[in-house]
Amino acid sequence: MVITVCIGSSCHLKGSREIVKTLESLILSHDLKNKIELNGSFCMENCLKGVCVKINEEMFSLVPNNTEQFFKEEVLRRLSDECNQL
């Protein structure tokens, strides 16, 4: 799974650095470093809705306060679904 976080100027001002740190911590604490690739990207052209984050090619808008919820609901669920399909 590839997670890409916008680190462009608009998203940086909205908390992208904090979101990256939270995602890094969650990935490590769930021992998922071998299953998740965390990347940064400059402008993903969806600046008005919050920090742009993609899982593979699906776009989401996050704020620092909903990052853990996003991880549980989207990331962990998708990884679980992938494992169940194998």
Secondary structure, DSSP 8 states (H G I E B T S, - for coil): -EEEEE-SHHHHHTTHHHHHHHHHHHHHHTT-TTT-EEEEES--S-GGGSEEEEETTEEEEE-GGGHHHHIIIIIIHHHHHHHHH-
